[in-house]
Structure formats: C-alpha cells, structure tokens
Amino acid sequence: MRIWRRLYAGAQKSSLGCRDQKVEKFVNLCNNHKLIYQHRSSKELLRWYFLLWICGQKLFAKNAFQIFEAARQILGPSFFSIVFKPFVYNLFIAGNDRKSILKSMRKMHDLGLIPFLSPMLEDSPDSLEEDHVKQAQNVTTIMDCISMCSELSSQTSLPINPLAIKLTAFIGTPILEELAKRCDQPFDSLLVEKLRTLNLGNENSLGLDLVHCEQYLKGISILEDICTSARENDVVLFIDAEYSHLQPAVRLITLTLMMEFNRGNKICIANTYQCYLKAGLAHLEEDLRISCNMSFPLGIKLVRGAYMEVERRQSFNKGLPDPICTNYALTNEAYDKAVQRLLYLAGDLSHLVVFATHNFDSVKKIAVHSNLPKSVYFAQINGMADPISFGLIHSGHQSLKLIPCGSVADVVPWLARRVQENSVALERVSWDKLLIRKELYRRFRNVVRK
Ligand SMILES: Cc1cc2nc3c(=O)[nH]c(=O)nc-3n(C[C@H](O)[C@H](O)[C@H](O)COP(=O)(O)OP(=O)(O)OC[C@H]3O[C@@H](n4cnc5c(N)ncnc54)[C@H](O)[C@@H]3O)c2cc1C
C-alpha cells in the first residue's frame, strides 16, 4: 500500500513538474522580445511605443473617436490620412485594396501566424424603401474577401482559412430585434427546425410581420449565397457576436446556417460565444446539445465580450436586469468553465474551437494543456497582444491574427475602440511597453558595441 502511495505521489509530482516546465517555457517564449519583434523595424517599435503610451492617457483614450474625427475635419481627409496612416492605421489594418491586403496577409503568414481577415462592413439599411446600395456593397466586399482568402490558401498551406463577418451587415437590426424577442427562450431542436422552414420560405412560423419577413428572407438568401461561396472556397466564416438584444436572433440564424453548411466533416460557419453574459455558458451548452441531437459540428469562437459598458447603460436606461456578469472575476470564471468544457469535447467530436482572447492567464492555461487537438486555435487582434501570439506559435500552437481591412474613414470607429480597450488592459499594455523598451535597448546596445 505504501509503495503504491509513494508511486502515485511520485507520478503526481513528475506530472506537476512537467506542467511547471511547460508553463515556464511558454512564459519565457512570451517574454522573448528579440523573437517577438524581429519583424518590426526600430522606427515601427518607437511608433508602437508612442501609441501605447498615448493609450494610457485617460483623456485621449476616453475621447479617441472624437479626437480622430476632429483631427479629420481640421486637417481634411487627405492630410489626416498622411499623418494617421503611419502612426495608427498601418499598425492595425491590412489595407484597402486587394494588392495591399494580400501583401499584409502574406506577410502575416510568413511570420507563422494565420491571417483572419475582418472587413469593415456597414450595417444593413433598416427599411425596404431605403436603397440597398450598402447591402450590395457589403456583398461585394465579403465576396472579394472570400476570393482573397482563397487566393492566399492556394499559394500557402494554411490549416484554416478564417474570415470575420457580421449578420447586421445583411439583415437590418429592427428585424433581428423583432426576431430576437420571439426566440428569447431556451433553444431546442424544434426552434431551429422552425427557423429552417422559414428560411425555405414555406411558412412564416415565427410570426414576423409581412415587410420584415420579406426583408428577412432577402437577407437569408444573401447569407446562403455567401456561405455557399465560403464552402466552395474552403473559407470558414466566423460570425461576430453583437449586442445582447440582437444575440438570440444572431445565434439562432447562425445555428441554422451551421446545420445547413457544416456538413461532411467540413466546417465553414462558426458562431461567437460571449462569456461575459450571465447566460453565456447556458447558450453554449444548448447549442452543443442541439448540434449533438441534429448531428452537425459546431464552429465556436469563444470570447469574453466587447460591449460591457453599452450593455450596462442600455439595461439601466430601460430598467431591465443587467445581462453581464456582476464582476470581472465572474466573467473569468465563466470563460475558464467554457474552456474546460470545450477542451473536454474538442478531442472527441469534430467541433472547431477558437479561443479568441488577449488574457495571458487564459491563454497560458490552455497552451500548457496536454494533447491539444488540431481543431483548437487561438486568436488575437493584429497590433495587440503580440507577445502572446508569438509565444503561442513558437511553442507549436496555431494562432489566428484578426486583421481588419477598409479605408481610413471606415476604420476610425474600430480603431478608437481598440485604443479604449488598450487603455483598460493596463497590465497587458505595461508588459508590451516593457518588452518594446527592452528590445529597443538591446538593438541600441548592439549598435554601440559595433
Ligand atoms: C480575435 C478576436 C475576435 C473577437 N470577436 C468578438 C466578437 O465577435 N464579439 C465580441 O463581443 N467580442 C469580440 N472580441 C473581443 C472580446 O470579447 C474582448 O472584448 C477582448 O478580447 C478583451 O477580453 P480578453 O478575453 O482579451 O481579456 P481581458 O482583457 O482580460 O478581459 C476584458 C474583458 O473582461 C470582461 N470584463 C471586464 N471587466 C468586467 C466587469 N467588471 N464585469 C464583468 N466583465 C468584465 C469584458 O468582457 C472585457 O472586455 C474579440 C476578440 C478577439 C481577440
């Protein structure tokens, strides 16, 4: 008995030791500034450092959008572009034309990262009477992006070909809101089947009014064309999660698309699950159950959630309960639980899982997990959390880098949000700044020594 106990304790110790070693190795790789910034010139690093420093200035971070807009008005669009491009735009954005976007994607691929293109799509017009130029533009943009992803994959050996897309670009928010009210209940296979019938245009079983039903069917038909093209080109469409009053509809439509298009071991549609929602874990469980009952694999992008402040303000103004977890610790707990659940499933079933996060603790816990299946990926945003992305790829993991594309005017609101996000994630930004300083110092010392 004693021998067994000693053997058991020894085995536990050695597996703990092995885990500790893995953690240490991963942490060292994430701190290896020479490796992380080898592709960036010193000039770029200085610009990057300046941007991170300015993100730390509360007044700037809080009013980033207004400051960018005021500067655009004062300087005029052309002069604003000249100043804005090298200092902000080029650090985050792939470009605005096919040639420069493909160049940025190829550069990312050559660094070992998987480019995750994210076009800046405008929201779909709300009424039928409005012209549908925007919607048509969105279709052209997304089809161009599918073709770019396909071109890149034909020249490289990417394990996945991801593209971000938002449903509100194709179905107006009033329709999604109306649909969301009608399906804000636990989902089951019957509800998904009901929506599928509606997709087929046979029956308005969800009770949308006639005008909305017509618009809805048009949006769905556009989405089906996009999904067909994605499937033919081996592209995976990751549908963004948006505000919680729209999410029930976004989730339900995405489920029906997954049921239709994720067939024969090929996943080409993925949904986004937000762990900051009190109901986030329940949503994930419901969808896993439906996918199991109806025999189709899920594509899953797991995030914490991006709209906390707006959600809280809106629910307060409407006198509704706050849909967001009461505090940061509870969001983290929900994220950890979802990770455990998905890691347990990912090996057995054919789901595709992407952990989209800049949180070092979350990434570290997953990265040192033994035997991560091939269908598990990580994702970060271009220009953010580079130490994590490069630490991941240098330790043999697969990391996607979300890279937006669009004109300067299109990306200003998105960039302002990133500035705000950086200003909140103070610990991560201080870490980035420290590593950049160390790398600049190393380069400076090398020059002086010569
Ligand atoms: C590749 C990629 C794709 C993404 N796509 C989407 C998307 O489609 N939809 C979307 O909503 N978001 C999306 N996000 C953003 C994401 O949801 C987070 O806002 C962002 O990544 C910051 O969270 P984090 O996990 O990196 O970690 P951290 O920076 O450690 O966590 C910050 C997050 O924790 C939560 N939080 C902070 N304070 C509190 C509090 N007091 N109470 C409760 N919760 C709190 C919030 O969600 C906050 O954003 C994406 C992120 C990435 C990297």
The ligand as an ORCA input file, in Angstrom:
! r2SCAN-3c Opt
* xyz 0 1
  C      -9.945     37.623    -32.460
  C     -10.969     38.283    -31.617
  C     -12.305     38.333    -32.046
  C     -13.285     38.933    -31.239
  N     -14.591     38.942    -31.645
  C     -15.562     39.423    -30.820
  C     -16.943     39.353    -31.160
  O     -17.314     38.851    -32.215
  N     -17.852     39.850    -30.278
  C     -17.478     40.395    -29.068
  O     -18.345     40.794    -28.288
  N     -16.177     40.499    -28.736
  C     -15.211     40.037    -29.589
  N     -13.890     40.140    -29.228
  C     -13.494     40.985    -28.084
  C     -13.528     40.216    -26.795
  O     -14.854     39.872    -26.480
  C     -12.959     41.025    -25.608
  O     -13.614     42.262    -25.508
  C     -11.493     41.337    -25.708
  O     -10.783     40.295    -26.307
  C     -10.927     41.554    -24.279
  O     -11.097     40.387    -23.481
  P      -9.944     39.315    -23.232
  O     -10.506     37.948    -23.208
  O      -8.890     39.542    -24.222
  O      -9.375     39.508    -21.755
  P      -9.316     40.682    -20.690
  O      -8.720     41.901    -21.327
  O      -8.660     40.090    -19.523
  O     -10.835     40.917    -20.305
  C     -11.534     42.089    -20.551
  C     -12.968     41.639    -20.707
  O     -13.452     41.100    -19.457
  C     -14.802     41.458    -19.252
  N     -14.898     42.337    -18.080
  C     -14.036     43.329    -17.717
  N     -14.456     43.957    -16.587
  C     -15.613     43.336    -16.222
  C     -16.552     43.541    -15.157
  N     -16.369     44.494    -14.247
  N     -17.635     42.730    -15.096
  C     -17.837     41.751    -15.999
  N     -16.989     41.516    -17.038
  C     -15.898     42.299    -17.149
  C     -15.239     42.209    -20.526
  O     -15.764     41.261    -21.408
  C     -13.919     42.773    -21.046
  O     -13.941     43.013    -22.447
  C     -12.902     39.517    -29.995
  C     -11.585     39.443    -29.569
  C     -10.620     38.833    -30.328
  C      -9.228     38.748    -29.829
*
